[in-house]
Amino acid sequence: MSMHKLTVGGGYRYLTRQVAAGDAGLSAAESLTAYYEASGNPPGRWYGAGLADLGSDARRLRLGDVVAEEAMGAVFGQGLDPVTGEPLGRPYPRYEAAGNAPGKAAGKVLGKVGTAGGGLGKGSGEQTGPGEPVGKADAADPRQAPGPTRRAVVGFDLTFTAPKSVSVLWALGDEQVRRELYEAHRAALGGALEFVEATVIRTRVGRAGRVQVATRGMLAAAFDHWDTRAGDPNLHTHVVVANRVQGPDGAWRSVDGRAVHAAVVTVSELYDTLLADETARRLPVVWGMRDRGPRRNPAFEITGIDERLLTAFSSRSERIHEAEAEWVEAFTAERGRAPSRVETTRARQHLTRQTRPAKTVHPLKDLLAEWANRARALTGQEPRDLAAAALNGEYGRALHARDVGAEVRNALLTQVIDDVSQRRSVWTTWNLAAAALRASKPLRMAAPAERLTLVNEITTAAAAACVHLDDERDPVTRRVGENLYTTTELLAAEKVLIDAAEARGVPAQHWAQLPAQPESTPVGERFAGLAADQRAAVEAICTSGKALDVLVGPAGSGKTTTLAALVAHWTASMGAVVALAPSASAAHTLGAAIGAPAQTSAKWLYESVGDGATRRAGDHDRLTRYMATRPGPERVRRAEVARQVIRAEQDQWRFTRGQLVIIDEASLADTRTLARLTMQARQAGAKVLLVGDHAQRGAVDAGGAFGMLARRGPLAELTSLWRFTHPW
């Protein structure tokens, strides 16, 4: 499942012309009714317990009623009751685009008329930040935007997409198979939405909206669609949740958007897991993990679907993936480093829009015929035979929560904690629930209630096994699912880094020993051309005497230039330098920039304390035994030479006193790795320097330590930018 915000104006037009019309991009003159007749897509249907409070005694909307275009305009365009036309709380505010009105503050409210129905508190999800969501028809290119624009949020587009194997089997199966898969999708969708309505949809009350409260139910419109813009089978449903709910007091307020954002991954995992349960109850299918190649997570799919079909019917995602790979290659060549998570996300959003083809509307029967022909041409087999290959499993006994024994539960619990602790240093209840769903996904449960019971029990047990971090917020103001957790292992790793940042005693040089005009001396030549902040950073690092220092600077601030000067001075005056980086490409770039060998941090740990060190220790022991059991001058001499080679190789992977250990792109390194390297350095009397930009980079595994150290300070910081950042 994905989630996009819909905003006033363009967001509503996107809803009516893209979401409701299946990406057909209808013009203002074209009607949704004509589109439904031409395409065979079913019209949208109303959903949610919030419907009960709409309309009048004479006429009410009911669950499953068809969504008329006028009713959509009332709810999502104007915030009105679609039956009576009465306001659902305060009108959506309209904000002035930043930079469009000189002399006025950016984001100034142009018109915000107060009406009865409750306030819109801080953090209520009523406002958007800079930029636009992926898939928005009128989203501006960020390179051309004059500045951030605040737009009122009118709704949240939750898009539930079946795994590609389900869509392919649905496209190639007979009528009964298609019906069963569609019903499985609808059932899984219903279970996920019940969870969203009961657990996720909240509003806020009190001063500044400080207290989160439950609601009387959400107001949503659901639209089923069959294909992608590229014409591939893609069974999915857009569920557009209105940003209007009633609190316990009956007043209409906005949805707590932060709660929706926080729950997205958990809801997505829940839908996928419920869909696997539903399909297995209806059809003889087996589910398993499918490898999708480098840089992509494995997918949970129905087994038995020809891999060629999955690839051929994923042309839209493959095109975006190819465009992203091309962009990454160009970015890396230009910058000498891999893009950050933020940069990659922004680029993918831009590339998604840039590669978007025009949608051609075809009736479902024509699409089914086309998909069958494509499958025949690709595989040389009939669609019924391709579908039969996936329908060769057996109907197994579905489990109840009580059937999952203690041994399996303990294994699931271990997997959950390992999952969350490898992904981040601090996690929430939402993270634990998502991990519990991933861990239990291979188990087929008898009903949604049984699935939720098992997940709740595993999540509760996992939370009890973690260290609960009490933040400074009043428990009354804390949102659902926002309890924070970590493990003693990660706390210990962070303590290693904090202690090193506070410890002194490593080699340092008094800066006063350098000549007053360094440019005129051999030593000073190392600092020729450095900006003031770069020279100050080198000075701070050389004179601190700390076991660990931090150098922070955004892209374009001259970090590599600063490091090159630092390395030249350190090697000439203080000792050797060891350069490390999280990835091979980053290590290569770092080594070339500073003129010193560089390794990946994983390689260093492997050779110093990992399997490489274990292998050398074993070789050394075998040679020692050989010398003791088979004496002889020549054999002893050869064995001794071999032992010296082993010791020399071992010394190559050991820090020594006076060394400077540079870890570049440290924000990309996980906390455990940084702690292990720092412990090694401190034991040897070496100094660690962490380099990066905590505002841009993010670790793949449990990270955040670099940002923690940067925020604690003191640190060496580069503030001058010497070239533009990438436009994306």
LINBELUR-V868020 format. One record per residue. RES is the residue in one small letter. NEAR is the number of other C-alpha atoms within 10 Angstrom. Layout:
((RES & NEAR) (RES & NEAR))
This chain:
((m & 20) (s & 14) (m & 20) (h & 18) (k & 24) (l & 28) (t & 29) (v & 20) (g & 17) (g & 15) (g & 28) (y & 23) (r & 23) (y & 22) (l & 25) (t & 23) (r & 21) (q & 19) (v & 26) (a & 31) (a & 27) (g & 27) (d & 22) (a & 17) (g & 20) (l & 19) (s & 10) (a & 9) (a & 6) (e & 11) (s & 14) (l & 18) (t & 13) (a & 10) (y & 21) (y & 18) (e & 12) (a & 13) (s & 21) (g & 15) (n & 21) (p & 17) (p & 20) (g & 25) (r & 18) (w & 22) (y & 25) (g & 20) (a & 18) (g & 22) (l & 20) (a & 16) (d & 16) (l & 20) (g & 17) (s & 12) (d & 6) (a & 6) (r & 10) (r & 15) (l & 19) (r & 17) (l & 15) (g & 13) (d & 14) (v & 17) (v & 20) (a & 15) (e & 14) (e & 11) (a & 16) (m & 22) (g & 17) (a & 19) (v & 24) (f & 30) (g & 23) (q & 19) (g & 22) (l & 22) (d & 21) (p & 23) (v & 17) (t & 13) (g & 15) (e & 13) (p & 18) (l & 27) (g & 23) (r & 21) (p & 17) (y & 24) (p & 18) (r & 20) (y & 19) (e & 18) (a & 19) (a & 19) (g & 16) (n & 13) (a & 12) (p & 8) (g & 7) (k & 11) (a & 12) (a & 18) (g & 18) (k & 14) (v & 14) (l & 10) (g & 12) (k & 12) (v & 9) (g & 12) (t & 12) (a & 11) (g & 17) (g & 21) (g & 21) (l & 24) (g & 20) (k & 15) (g & 18) (s & 24) (g & 25) (e & 24) (q & 21) (t & 18) (g & 10) (p & 14) (g & 17) (e & 24) (p & 16) (v & 19) (g & 19) (k & 22) (a & 18) (d & 12) (a & 17) (a & 13) (d & 15) (p & 17) (r & 11) (q & 8) (a & 15) (p & 12) (g & 15) (p & 17) (t & 21) (r & 25) (r & 27) (a & 23) (v & 26) (v & 29) (g & 30) (f & 23) (d & 23) (l & 23) (t & 20) (f & 24) (t & 21) (a & 25) (p & 19) (k & 23) (s & 25) (v & 25) (s & 24) (v & 26) (l & 27) (w & 24) (a & 29) (l & 24) (g & 23) (d & 13) (e & 11) (q & 10) (v & 18) (r & 17) (r & 13) (e & 17) (l & 26) (y & 20) (e & 16) (a & 23) (h & 26) (r & 18) (a & 18) (a & 25) (l & 23) (g & 16) (g & 20) (a & 23) (l & 22) (e & 16) (f & 16) (v & 19) (e & 19) (a & 14) (t & 16) (v & 27) (i & 24) (r & 29) (t & 29) (r & 28) (v & 18) (g & 14) (r & 11) (a & 13) (g & 18) (r & 18) (v & 17) (q & 20) (v & 19) (a & 18) (t & 26) (r & 22) (g & 23) (m & 26) (l & 24) (a & 29) (a & 22) (a & 23) (f & 21) (d & 23) (h & 24) (w & 21) (d & 23) (t & 21) (r & 18) (a & 17) (g & 20) (d & 21) (p & 25) (n & 23) (l & 23) (h & 24) (t & 25) (h & 25) (v & 26) (v & 27) (v & 24) (a & 23) (n & 32) (r & 28) (v & 29) (q & 25) (g & 23) (p & 12) (d & 10) (g & 13) (a & 16) (w & 24) (r & 26) (s & 29) (v & 31) (d & 27) (g & 23) (r & 14) (a & 23) (v & 20) (h & 15) (a & 19) (a & 21) (v & 19) (v & 19) (t & 22) (v & 26) (s & 20) (e & 20) (l & 29) (y & 26) (d & 25) (t & 24) (l & 27) (l & 26) (a & 29) (d & 24) (e & 24) (t & 24) (a & 25) (r & 20) (r & 14) (l & 18) (p & 15) (v & 21) (v & 21) (w & 21) (g & 15) (m & 13) (r & 14) (d & 12) (r & 11) (g & 8) (p & 7) (r & 8) (r & 9) (n & 11) (p & 13) (a & 14) (f & 20) (e & 20) (i & 23) (t & 19) (g & 20) (i & 20) (d & 16) (e & 12) (r & 12) (l & 18) (l & 17) (t & 13) (a & 14) (f & 25) (s & 19) (s & 16) (r & 19) (s & 14) (e & 13) (r & 16) (i & 19) (h & 17) (e & 13) (a & 18) (e & 20) (a & 14) (e & 12) (w & 17) (v & 18) (e & 14) (a & 13) (f & 17) (t & 15) (a & 11) (e & 11) (r & 14) (g & 15) (r & 20) (a & 19) (p & 19) (s & 17) (r & 15) (v & 14) (e & 18) (t & 17) (t & 15) (r & 17) (a & 21) (r & 20) (q & 19) (h & 20) (l & 20) (t & 20) (r & 17) (q & 12) (t & 12) (r & 14) (p & 13) (a & 11) (k & 17) (t & 13) (v & 21) (h & 15) (p & 14) (l & 17) (k & 11) (d & 11) (l & 19) (l & 16) (a & 13) (e & 15) (w & 20) (a & 19) (n & 16) (r & 16) (a & 23) (r & 14) (a & 11) (l & 12) (t & 13) (g & 11) (q & 13) (e & 15) (p & 20) (r & 13) (d & 12) (l & 22) (a & 21) (a & 18) (a & 15) (a & 22) (l & 20) (n & 14) (g & 16) (e & 11) (y & 13) (g & 12) (r & 11) (a & 15) (l & 15) (h & 16) (a & 17) (r & 10) (d & 11) (v & 13) (g & 9) (a & 10) (e & 9) (v & 12) (r & 16) (n & 14) (a & 12) (l & 21) (l & 25) (t & 14) (q & 18) (v & 26) (i & 20) (d & 12) (d & 20) (v & 23) (s & 22) (q & 17) (r & 16) (r & 20) (s & 23) (v & 20) (w & 22) (t & 19) (t & 21) (w & 22) (n & 25) (l & 28) (a & 29) (a & 23) (a & 27) (a & 29) (l & 30) (r & 21) (a & 19) (s & 22) (k & 21) (p & 16) (l & 16) (r & 24) (m & 27) (a & 17) (a & 18) (p & 20) (a & 13) (e & 17) (r & 23) (l & 19) (t & 15) (l & 22) (v & 23) (n & 16) (e & 16) (i & 24) (t & 25) (t & 16) (a & 15) (a & 24) (a & 23) (a & 11) (a & 15) (c & 16) (v & 16) (h & 16) (l & 14) (d & 11) (d & 10) (e & 7) (r & 8) (d & 10) (p & 11) (v & 10) (t & 14) (r & 15) (r & 19) (v & 19) (g & 17) (e & 14) (n & 17) (l & 18) (y & 23) (t & 21) (t & 18) (t & 10) (e & 13) (l & 21) (l & 15) (a & 13) (a & 21) (e & 22) (k & 14) (v & 19) (l & 26) (i & 17) (d & 12) (a & 21) (a & 22) (e & 14) (a & 14) (r & 15) (g & 13) (v & 20) (p & 20) (a & 19) (q & 16) (h & 11) (w & 13) (a & 8) (q & 7) (l & 12) (p & 12) (a & 11) (q & 9) (p & 14) (e & 14) (s & 11) (t & 13) (p & 9) (v & 16) (g & 16) (e & 15) (r & 18) (f & 21) (a & 14) (g & 12) (l & 15) (a & 16) (a & 11) (d & 17) (q & 26) (r & 17) (a & 15) (a & 22) (v & 23) (e & 16) (a & 20) (i & 22) (c & 21) (t & 15) (s & 17) (g & 19) (k & 21) (a & 24) (l & 28) (d & 25) (v & 25) (l & 26) (v & 25) (g & 20) (p & 19) (a & 19) (g & 17) (s & 21) (g & 21) (k & 22) (t & 18) (t & 16) (t & 23) (l & 21) (a & 21) (a & 21) (l & 24) (v & 24) (a & 19) (h & 19) (w & 20) (t & 14) (a & 11) (s & 12) (m & 16) (g & 16) (a & 19) (v & 23) (v & 22) (a & 21) (l & 28) (a & 28) (p & 22) (s & 20) (a & 16) (s & 16) (a & 21) (a & 23) (h & 19) (t & 18) (l & 27) (g & 20) (a & 14) (a & 15) (i & 19) (g & 12) (a & 16) (p & 14) (a & 24) (q & 21) (t & 20) (s & 21) (a & 17) (k & 17) (w & 19) (l & 19) (y & 15) (e & 19) (s & 22) (v & 15) (g & 13) (d & 12) (g & 17) (a & 18) (t & 14) (r & 12) (r & 18) (a & 15) (g & 12) (d & 14) (h & 20) (d & 13) (r & 14) (l & 18) (t & 15) (r & 10) (y & 14) (m & 18) (a & 11) (t & 9) (r & 10) (p & 11) (g & 10) (p & 10) (e & 9) (r & 13) (v & 17) (r & 13) (r & 13) (a & 18) (e & 16) (v & 12) (a & 15) (r & 19) (q & 13) (v & 13) (i & 17) (r & 14) (a & 11) (e & 15) (q & 17) (d & 12) (q & 13) (w & 18) (r & 16) (f & 23) (t & 22) (r & 16) (g & 20) (q & 22) (l & 29) (v & 22) (i & 25) (i & 27) (d & 28) (e & 26) (a & 31) (s & 30) (l & 26) (a & 28) (d & 23) (t & 26) (r & 23) (t & 19) (l & 23) (a & 21) (r & 15) (l & 20) (t & 24) (m & 18) (q & 18) (a & 24) (r & 21) (q & 11) (a & 15) (g & 19) (a & 27) (k & 31) (v & 29) (l & 20) (l & 24) (v & 25) (g & 25) (d & 25) (h & 23) (a & 14) (q & 15) (r & 22) (g & 23) (a & 22) (v & 14) (d & 19) (a & 23) (g & 26) (g & 23) (a & 27) (f & 30) (g & 19) (m & 15) (l & 20) (a & 24) (r & 11) (r & 11) (g & 12) (p & 14) (l & 17) (a & 21) (e & 23) (l & 24) (t & 15) (s & 15) (l & 13) (w & 10) (r & 10) (f & 9) (t & 12) (h & 14) (p & 11) (w & 16))
